[in-house]
């Protein structure tokens, strides 16, 4: 499967840390494509209903990547740093550790 959505190179309000890329590169190709599509939507409308962008704890937020995956970010003012992406099951374990 080839994904036609590319990462934008000028993300002014977003950053991705090394851990995010480590997790991202371990995902199946179709999930990577879906994540790219979601982040393009994120750039246009972070609060689009399909994103389910919601706070977790403090300044840590999550976004839905399809039915079975989530991405997690930390907000620093206008900057959003994406640091985790994975399965919903791993996400649930991750959230338990945060709380």
Buried (B, 14 or more C-beta within 10 A) or exposed (E): EEEEBEEEEEBEEBBBEEEBEEBBEEBEEEBBBBBBBBBEBBBEEBEEEEBEBEEBEEEBBBBBBBEEBBBBBBBEEEEBBBBBBBBEEBBEEBBEEEE
